Amino acid sequence: MPDPSLELSRRDDGIVVTARWYSDTGSEEINGPDEVVIRISDEAGPEVRLHGITSAVLHRVGRQVDDMVAEFHDMPGVGAYQVMVGHYIEGRLAELAQARGATADGFEADLLAVYEDLASRRHADPLGALATATGRTRTDLRRLLDVARQRNDQEGPSRERLA
């Protein structure tokens, strides 16, 4: 049985992909896994069970293996991690906008809430992640975050400058 620290898994549309590395090559070169296991998950829907592991599934699995290789080699800005953070930011901003009635007033506060959440989760570059997800420059985001902080200062206790 391989060391669990040398195993990564992903779930996607009823498919589970597990990549395993059995040995460290000791090289600086990026190496792929020694083994990849693809299986239908227990929670898979009837359509997935009907069609099984098709060439379309294998194509998706290839991208996931690339993402796992990047993660295994501590390259978190690549692939799935970056996509996941982007989806989280977009979803969270949409939730916050819906909660306040989707008016323009308050967008800065929403950005600040998401920024602070990413920072509290020790994201390596919360400002960069926000910039990528929103299509705004770091400079623009700093200005919007400062506006939100100033409003917070006027409405309550001071907040430490995070950006």
mmCIF file of the C-alpha atoms, coordinates in Angstrom:
data_MODEL
# 
_entry.id   MODEL 
# 
loop_
_atom_site.group_PDB 
_atom_site.id 
_atom_site.type_symbol 
_atom_site.label_atom_id 
_atom_site.label_alt_id 
_atom_site.label_comp_id 
_atom_site.label_asym_id 
_atom_site.label_entity_id 
_atom_site.label_seq_id 
_atom_site.pdbx_PDB_ins_code 
_atom_site.Cartn_x 
_atom_site.Cartn_y 
_atom_site.Cartn_z 
_atom_site.occupancy 
_atom_site.B_iso_or_equiv 
_atom_site.pdbx_formal_charge 
_atom_site.auth_seq_id 
_atom_site.auth_comp_id 
_atom_site.auth_asym_id 
_atom_site.auth_atom_id 
_atom_site.pdbx_PDB_model_num 
ATOM 1   C CA . MET A 1 1   ? 0.000   0.000  0.000   1.00 0.00 ? 1   MET A CA 1 
ATOM 2   C CA . PRO A 1 2   ? 1.487   3.409  -0.978  1.00 0.00 ? 2   PRO A CA 1 
ATOM 3   C CA . ASP A 1 3   ? 2.121   6.177  1.519   1.00 0.00 ? 3   ASP A CA 1 
ATOM 4   C CA . PRO A 1 4   ? -1.098  8.289  1.586   1.00 0.00 ? 4   PRO A CA 1 
ATOM 5   C CA . SER A 1 5   ? 0.991   11.464 1.285   1.00 0.00 ? 5   SER A CA 1 
ATOM 6   C CA . LEU A 1 6   ? 1.952   10.254 -2.184  1.00 0.00 ? 6   LEU A CA 1 
ATOM 7   C CA . GLU A 1 7   ? -1.640  9.882  -3.351  1.00 0.00 ? 7   GLU A CA 1 
ATOM 8   C CA . LEU A 1 8   ? -4.014  12.523 -4.682  1.00 0.00 ? 8   LEU A CA 1 
ATOM 9   C CA . SER A 1 9   ? -7.647  12.121 -5.757  1.00 0.00 ? 9   SER A CA 1 
ATOM 10  C CA . ARG A 1 10  ? -10.263 14.127 -7.617  1.00 0.00 ? 10  ARG A CA 1 
ATOM 11  C CA . ARG A 1 11  ? -14.011 13.666 -8.090  1.00 0.00 ? 11  ARG A CA 1 
ATOM 12  C CA . ASP A 1 12  ? -15.704 14.878 -11.234 1.00 0.00 ? 12  ASP A CA 1 
ATOM 13  C CA . ASP A 1 13  ? -19.200 14.104 -12.509 1.00 0.00 ? 13  ASP A CA 1 
ATOM 14  C CA . GLY A 1 14  ? -19.454 10.693 -10.878 1.00 0.00 ? 14  GLY A CA 1 
ATOM 15  C CA . ILE A 1 15  ? -15.869 9.682  -11.652 1.00 0.00 ? 15  ILE A CA 1 
ATOM 16  C CA . VAL A 1 16  ? -13.053 9.312  -9.100  1.00 0.00 ? 16  VAL A CA 1 
ATOM 17  C CA . VAL A 1 17  ? -9.456  9.703  -10.279 1.00 0.00 ? 17  VAL A CA 1 
ATOM 18  C CA . THR A 1 18  ? -6.584  8.717  -8.001  1.00 0.00 ? 18  THR A CA 1 
ATOM 19  C CA . ALA A 1 19  ? -2.937  9.331  -8.858  1.00 0.00 ? 19  ALA A CA 1 
ATOM 20  C CA . ARG A 1 20  ? -0.202  7.560  -6.902  1.00 0.00 ? 20  ARG A CA 1 
ATOM 21  C CA . TRP A 1 21  ? 3.515   8.173  -6.665  1.00 0.00 ? 21  TRP A CA 1 
ATOM 22  C CA . TYR A 1 22  ? 5.384   5.170  -5.233  1.00 0.00 ? 22  TYR A CA 1 
ATOM 23  C CA . SER A 1 23  ? 8.815   6.710  -5.070  1.00 0.00 ? 23  SER A CA 1 
ATOM 24  C CA . ASP A 1 24  ? 10.461  10.085 -5.047  1.00 0.00 ? 24  ASP A CA 1 
ATOM 25  C CA . THR A 1 25  ? 12.904  10.314 -7.935  1.00 0.00 ? 25  THR A CA 1 
ATOM 26  C CA . GLY A 1 26  ? 14.948  12.867 -6.016  1.00 0.00 ? 26  GLY A CA 1 
ATOM 27  C CA . SER A 1 27  ? 15.170  14.866 -9.205  1.00 0.00 ? 27  SER A CA 1 
ATOM 28  C CA . GLU A 1 28  ? 14.154  18.466 -9.754  1.00 0.00 ? 28  GLU A CA 1 
ATOM 29  C CA . GLU A 1 29  ? 12.255  17.288 -12.854 1.00 0.00 ? 29  GLU A CA 1 
ATOM 30  C CA . ILE A 1 30  ? 8.486   17.194 -12.713 1.00 0.00 ? 30  ILE A CA 1 
ATOM 31  C CA . ASN A 1 31  ? 7.364   13.584 -12.856 1.00 0.00 ? 31  ASN A CA 1 
ATOM 32  C CA . GLY A 1 32  ? 3.921   12.127 -13.331 1.00 0.00 ? 32  GLY A CA 1 
ATOM 33  C CA . PRO A 1 33  ? 2.348   9.486  -11.131 1.00 0.00 ? 33  PRO A CA 1 
ATOM 34  C CA . ASP A 1 34  ? 3.364   5.825  -11.204 1.00 0.00 ? 34  ASP A CA 1 
ATOM 35  C CA . GLU A 1 35  ? -0.292  4.798  -11.266 1.00 0.00 ? 35  GLU A CA 1 
ATOM 36  C CA . VAL A 1 36  ? -3.647  6.361  -12.123 1.00 0.00 ? 36  VAL A CA 1 
ATOM 37  C CA . VAL A 1 37  ? -6.887  4.669  -11.103 1.00 0.00 ? 37  VAL A CA 1 
ATOM 38  C CA . ILE A 1 38  ? -10.177 5.758  -12.687 1.00 0.00 ? 38  ILE A CA 1 
ATOM 39  C CA . ARG A 1 39  ? -13.454 4.444  -11.281 1.00 0.00 ? 39  ARG A CA 1 
ATOM 40  C CA . ILE A 1 40  ? -17.130 5.256  -11.197 1.00 0.00 ? 40  ILE A CA 1 
ATOM 41  C CA . SER A 1 41  ? -18.042 6.671  -7.783  1.00 0.00 ? 41  SER A CA 1 
ATOM 42  C CA . ASP A 1 42  ? -20.728 5.152  -5.602  1.00 0.00 ? 42  ASP A CA 1 
ATOM 43  C CA . GLU A 1 43  ? -22.701 8.416  -5.915  1.00 0.00 ? 43  GLU A CA 1 
ATOM 44  C CA . ALA A 1 44  ? -22.608 8.455  -9.738  1.00 0.00 ? 44  ALA A CA 1 
ATOM 45  C CA . GLY A 1 45  ? -25.866 9.098  -11.538 1.00 0.00 ? 45  GLY A CA 1 
ATOM 46  C CA . PRO A 1 46  ? -27.541 6.575  -13.834 1.00 0.00 ? 46  PRO A CA 1 
ATOM 47  C CA . GLU A 1 47  ? -26.211 8.207  -17.014 1.00 0.00 ? 47  GLU A CA 1 
ATOM 48  C CA . VAL A 1 48  ? -22.624 7.927  -15.831 1.00 0.00 ? 48  VAL A CA 1 
ATOM 49  C CA . ARG A 1 49  ? -23.214 4.283  -14.897 1.00 0.00 ? 49  ARG A CA 1 
ATOM 50  C CA . LEU A 1 50  ? -24.842 3.607  -18.272 1.00 0.00 ? 50  LEU A CA 1 
ATOM 51  C CA . HIS A 1 51  ? -21.984 5.033  -20.355 1.00 0.00 ? 51  HIS A CA 1 
ATOM 52  C CA . GLY A 1 52  ? -19.083 4.137  -18.051 1.00 0.00 ? 52  GLY A CA 1 
ATOM 53  C CA . ILE A 1 53  ? -15.570 5.428  -18.639 1.00 0.00 ? 53  ILE A CA 1 
ATOM 54  C CA . THR A 1 54  ? -15.610 6.855  -22.159 1.00 0.00 ? 54  THR A CA 1 
ATOM 55  C CA . SER A 1 55  ? -13.055 8.735  -24.234 1.00 0.00 ? 55  SER A CA 1 
ATOM 56  C CA . ALA A 1 56  ? -14.689 11.994 -23.051 1.00 0.00 ? 56  ALA A CA 1 
ATOM 57  C CA . VAL A 1 57  ? -14.089 10.910 -19.447 1.00 0.00 ? 57  VAL A CA 1 
ATOM 58  C CA . LEU A 1 58  ? -10.478 10.046 -20.281 1.00 0.00 ? 58  LEU A CA 1 
ATOM 59  C CA . HIS A 1 59  ? -10.004 13.522 -21.766 1.00 0.00 ? 59  HIS A CA 1 
ATOM 60  C CA . ARG A 1 60  ? -11.246 15.142 -18.529 1.00 0.00 ? 60  ARG A CA 1 
ATOM 61  C CA . VAL A 1 61  ? -9.092  12.758 -16.499 1.00 0.00 ? 61  VAL A CA 1 
ATOM 62  C CA . GLY A 1 62  ? -6.019  13.923 -18.419 1.00 0.00 ? 62  GLY A CA 1 
ATOM 63  C CA . ARG A 1 63  ? -6.611  17.507 -17.254 1.00 0.00 ? 63  ARG A CA 1 
ATOM 64  C CA . GLN A 1 64  ? -7.160  16.316 -13.702 1.00 0.00 ? 64  GLN A CA 1 
ATOM 65  C CA . VAL A 1 65  ? -3.929  14.306 -13.726 1.00 0.00 ? 65  VAL A CA 1 
ATOM 66  C CA . ASP A 1 66  ? -2.113  17.428 -14.935 1.00 0.00 ? 66  ASP A CA 1 
ATOM 67  C CA . ASP A 1 67  ? -3.623  19.339 -12.006 1.00 0.00 ? 67  ASP A CA 1 
ATOM 68  C CA . MET A 1 68  ? -2.610  16.628 -9.530  1.00 0.00 ? 68  MET A CA 1 
ATOM 69  C CA . VAL A 1 69  ? 0.959   16.599 -10.887 1.00 0.00 ? 69  VAL A CA 1 
ATOM 70  C CA . ALA A 1 70  ? 1.085   20.375 -10.365 1.00 0.00 ? 70  ALA A CA 1 
ATOM 71  C CA . GLU A 1 71  ? -0.238  19.990 -6.825  1.00 0.00 ? 71  GLU A CA 1 
ATOM 72  C CA . PHE A 1 72  ? 2.157   17.115 -6.071  1.00 0.00 ? 72  PHE A CA 1 
ATOM 73  C CA . HIS A 1 73  ? 5.062   19.323 -7.101  1.00 0.00 ? 73  HIS A CA 1 
ATOM 74  C CA . ASP A 1 74  ? 3.780   22.276 -5.020  1.00 0.00 ? 74  ASP A CA 1 
ATOM 75  C CA . MET A 1 75  ? 2.728   24.409 -7.968  1.00 0.00 ? 75  MET A CA 1 
ATOM 76  C CA . PRO A 1 76  ? -0.639  25.596 -6.522  1.00 0.00 ? 76  PRO A CA 1 
ATOM 77  C CA . GLY A 1 77  ? -1.069  28.501 -8.953  1.00 0.00 ? 77  GLY A CA 1 
ATOM 78  C CA . VAL A 1 78  ? -1.550  26.022 -11.774 1.00 0.00 ? 78  VAL A CA 1 
ATOM 79  C CA . GLY A 1 79  ? -4.637  24.130 -12.782 1.00 0.00 ? 79  GLY A CA 1 
ATOM 80  C CA . ALA A 1 80  ? -7.440  23.012 -10.543 1.00 0.00 ? 80  ALA A CA 1 
ATOM 81  C CA . TYR A 1 81  ? -6.490  25.006 -7.457  1.00 0.00 ? 81  TYR A CA 1 
ATOM 82  C CA . GLN A 1 82  ? -6.554  28.274 -9.355  1.00 0.00 ? 82  GLN A CA 1 
ATOM 83  C CA . VAL A 1 83  ? -9.835  27.344 -11.049 1.00 0.00 ? 83  VAL A CA 1 
ATOM 84  C CA . MET A 1 84  ? -11.348 26.317 -7.720  1.00 0.00 ? 84  MET A CA 1 
ATOM 85  C CA . VAL A 1 85  ? -10.386 29.622 -6.077  1.00 0.00 ? 85  VAL A CA 1 
ATOM 86  C CA . GLY A 1 86  ? -11.772 31.545 -9.077  1.00 0.00 ? 86  GLY A CA 1 
ATOM 87  C CA . HIS A 1 87  ? -15.090 29.690 -8.883  1.00 0.00 ? 87  HIS A CA 1 
ATOM 88  C CA . TYR A 1 88  ? -15.241 30.305 -5.140  1.00 0.00 ? 88  TYR A CA 1 
ATOM 89  C CA . ILE A 1 89  ? -14.652 34.046 -5.578  1.00 0.00 ? 89  ILE A CA 1 
ATOM 90  C CA . GLU A 1 90  ? -17.237 34.374 -8.351  1.00 0.00 ? 90  GLU A CA 1 
ATOM 91  C CA . GLY A 1 91  ? -19.806 32.375 -6.383  1.00 0.00 ? 91  GLY A CA 1 
ATOM 92  C CA . ARG A 1 92  ? -19.185 34.234 -3.133  1.00 0.00 ? 92  ARG A CA 1 
ATOM 93  C CA . LEU A 1 93  ? -19.414 37.659 -4.803  1.00 0.00 ? 93  LEU A CA 1 
ATOM 94  C CA . ALA A 1 94  ? -22.694 36.602 -6.437  1.00 0.00 ? 94  ALA A CA 1 
ATOM 95  C CA . GLU A 1 95  ? -24.078 35.408 -3.068  1.00 0.00 ? 95  GLU A CA 1 
ATOM 96  C CA . LEU A 1 96  ? -23.106 38.654 -1.357  1.00 0.00 ? 96  LEU A CA 1 
ATOM 97  C CA . ALA A 1 97  ? -24.615 40.727 -4.185  1.00 0.00 ? 97  ALA A CA 1 
ATOM 98  C CA . GLN A 1 98  ? -27.867 38.781 -3.978  1.00 0.00 ? 98  GLN A CA 1 
ATOM 99  C CA . ALA A 1 99  ? -27.978 39.206 -0.206  1.00 0.00 ? 99  ALA A CA 1 
ATOM 100 C CA . ARG A 1 100 ? -27.725 43.000 -0.487  1.00 0.00 ? 100 ARG A CA 1 
ATOM 101 C CA . GLY A 1 101 ? -30.126 43.249 -3.420  1.00 0.00 ? 101 GLY A CA 1 
ATOM 102 C CA . ALA A 1 102 ? -27.552 43.363 -6.251  1.00 0.00 ? 102 ALA A CA 1 
ATOM 103 C CA . THR A 1 103 ? -27.199 47.136 -6.136  1.00 0.00 ? 103 THR A CA 1 
ATOM 104 C CA . ALA A 1 104 ? -23.886 48.692 -7.092  1.00 0.00 ? 104 ALA A CA 1 
ATOM 105 C CA . ASP A 1 105 ? -23.576 50.218 -3.606  1.00 0.00 ? 105 ASP A CA 1 
ATOM 106 C CA . GLY A 1 106 ? -21.759 47.680 -1.473  1.00 0.00 ? 106 GLY A CA 1 
ATOM 107 C CA . PHE A 1 107 ? -19.599 45.974 -4.093  1.00 0.00 ? 107 PHE A CA 1 
ATOM 108 C CA . GLU A 1 108 ? -16.462 47.229 -2.367  1.00 0.00 ? 108 GLU A CA 1 
ATOM 109 C CA . ALA A 1 109 ? -17.588 45.681 0.921   1.00 0.00 ? 109 ALA A CA 1 
ATOM 110 C CA . ASP A 1 110 ? -18.236 42.387 -0.872  1.00 0.00 ? 110 ASP A CA 1 
ATOM 111 C CA . LEU A 1 111 ? -14.721 42.452 -2.331  1.00 0.00 ? 111 LEU A CA 1 
ATOM 112 C CA . LEU A 1 112 ? -13.280 43.168 1.115   1.00 0.00 ? 112 LEU A CA 1 
ATOM 113 C CA . ALA A 1 113 ? -15.253 40.283 2.668   1.00 0.00 ? 113 ALA A CA 1 
ATOM 114 C CA . VAL A 1 114 ? -13.967 37.839 0.055   1.00 0.00 ? 114 VAL A CA 1 
ATOM 115 C CA . TYR A 1 115 ? -10.409 39.235 0.305   1.00 0.00 ? 115 TYR A CA 1 
ATOM 116 C CA . GLU A 1 116 ? -10.412 38.844 4.092   1.00 0.00 ? 116 GLU A CA 1 
ATOM 117 C CA . ASP A 1 117 ? -11.833 35.334 3.800   1.00 0.00 ? 117 ASP A CA 1 
ATOM 118 C CA . LEU A 1 118 ? -9.055  34.298 1.404   1.00 0.00 ? 118 LEU A CA 1 
ATOM 119 C CA . ALA A 1 119 ? -6.421  35.931 3.635   1.00 0.00 ? 119 ALA A CA 1 
ATOM 120 C CA . SER A 1 120 ? -7.791  34.150 6.725   1.00 0.00 ? 120 SER A CA 1 
ATOM 121 C CA . ARG A 1 121 ? -7.501  30.847 4.853   1.00 0.00 ? 121 ARG A CA 1 
ATOM 122 C CA . ARG A 1 122 ? -3.823  31.726 4.248   1.00 0.00 ? 122 ARG A CA 1 
ATOM 123 C CA . HIS A 1 123 ? -4.173  32.008 0.477   1.00 0.00 ? 123 HIS A CA 1 
ATOM 124 C CA . ALA A 1 124 ? -0.736  32.885 -0.902  1.00 0.00 ? 124 ALA A CA 1 
ATOM 125 C CA . ASP A 1 125 ? -2.006  35.844 -2.966  1.00 0.00 ? 125 ASP A CA 1 
ATOM 126 C CA . PRO A 1 126 ? -5.585  36.873 -2.177  1.00 0.00 ? 126 PRO A CA 1 
ATOM 127 C CA . LEU A 1 127 ? -5.285  40.137 -4.098  1.00 0.00 ? 127 LEU A CA 1 
ATOM 128 C CA . GLY A 1 128 ? -3.972  38.320 -7.175  1.00 0.00 ? 128 GLY A CA 1 
ATOM 129 C CA . ALA A 1 129 ? -6.766  35.750 -6.963  1.00 0.00 ? 129 ALA A CA 1 
ATOM 130 C CA . LEU A 1 130 ? -9.353  38.540 -6.770  1.00 0.00 ? 130 LEU A CA 1 
ATOM 131 C CA . ALA A 1 131 ? -7.715  40.307 -9.716  1.00 0.00 ? 131 ALA A CA 1 
ATOM 132 C CA . THR A 1 132 ? -7.853  37.156 -11.830 1.00 0.00 ? 132 THR A CA 1 
ATOM 133 C CA . ALA A 1 133 ? -11.458 36.327 -10.892 1.00 0.00 ? 133 ALA A CA 1 
ATOM 134 C CA . THR A 1 134 ? -12.815 39.855 -11.373 1.00 0.00 ? 134 THR A CA 1 
ATOM 135 C CA . GLY A 1 135 ? -10.696 40.974 -14.322 1.00 0.00 ? 135 GLY A CA 1 
ATOM 136 C CA . ARG A 1 136 ? -9.566  44.074 -12.421 1.00 0.00 ? 136 ARG A CA 1 
ATOM 137 C CA . THR A 1 137 ? -6.013  45.238 -11.843 1.00 0.00 ? 137 THR A CA 1 
ATOM 138 C CA . ARG A 1 138 ? -4.354  44.989 -8.442  1.00 0.00 ? 138 ARG A CA 1 
ATOM 139 C CA . THR A 1 139 ? -4.245  48.786 -8.309  1.00 0.00 ? 139 THR A CA 1 
ATOM 140 C CA . ASP A 1 140 ? -7.989  49.056 -8.924  1.00 0.00 ? 140 ASP A CA 1 
ATOM 141 C CA . LEU A 1 141 ? -8.689  46.391 -6.316  1.00 0.00 ? 141 LEU A CA 1 
ATOM 142 C CA . ARG A 1 142 ? -6.479  48.100 -3.726  1.00 0.00 ? 142 ARG A CA 1 
ATOM 143 C CA . ARG A 1 143 ? -8.454  51.303 -4.299  1.00 0.00 ? 143 ARG A CA 1 
ATOM 144 C CA . LEU A 1 144 ? -11.808 49.456 -3.963  1.00 0.00 ? 144 LEU A CA 1 
ATOM 145 C CA . LEU A 1 145 ? -10.630 47.650 -0.818  1.00 0.00 ? 145 LEU A CA 1 
ATOM 146 C CA . ASP A 1 146 ? -9.468  50.972 0.668   1.00 0.00 ? 146 ASP A CA 1 
ATOM 147 C CA . VAL A 1 147 ? -12.933 52.457 -0.016  1.00 0.00 ? 147 VAL A CA 1 
ATOM 148 C CA . ALA A 1 148 ? -14.529 49.529 1.811   1.00 0.00 ? 148 ALA A CA 1 
ATOM 149 C CA . ARG A 1 149 ? -12.131 49.886 4.745   1.00 0.00 ? 149 ARG A CA 1 
ATOM 150 C CA . GLN A 1 150 ? -12.848 53.627 4.988   1.00 0.00 ? 150 GLN A CA 1 
ATOM 151 C CA . ARG A 1 151 ? -16.582 52.916 5.069   1.00 0.00 ? 151 ARG A CA 1 
ATOM 152 C CA . ASN A 1 152 ? -16.004 50.278 7.762   1.00 0.00 ? 152 ASN A CA 1 
ATOM 153 C CA . ASP A 1 153 ? -13.926 52.776 9.767   1.00 0.00 ? 153 ASP A CA 1 
ATOM 154 C CA . GLN A 1 154 ? -16.796 55.261 9.608   1.00 0.00 ? 154 GLN A CA 1 
ATOM 155 C CA . GLU A 1 155 ? -19.340 52.607 10.627  1.00 0.00 ? 155 GLU A CA 1 
ATOM 156 C CA . GLY A 1 156 ? -17.312 50.709 13.244  1.00 0.00 ? 156 GLY A CA 1 
ATOM 157 C CA . PRO A 1 157 ? -13.896 49.856 14.651  1.00 0.00 ? 157 PRO A CA 1 
ATOM 158 C CA . SER A 1 158 ? -10.797 50.229 12.504  1.00 0.00 ? 158 SER A CA 1 
ATOM 159 C CA . ARG A 1 159 ? -9.592  47.338 10.462  1.00 0.00 ? 159 ARG A CA 1 
ATOM 160 C CA . GLU A 1 160 ? -5.984  46.487 9.833   1.00 0.00 ? 160 GLU A CA 1 
ATOM 161 C CA . ARG A 1 161 ? -4.830  47.167 6.271   1.00 0.00 ? 161 ARG A CA 1 
ATOM 162 C CA . LEU A 1 162 ? -4.493  43.771 4.550   1.00 0.00 ? 162 LEU A CA 1 
ATOM 163 C CA . ALA A 1 163 ? -3.786  44.581 0.876   1.00 0.00 ? 163 ALA A CA 1 
# 
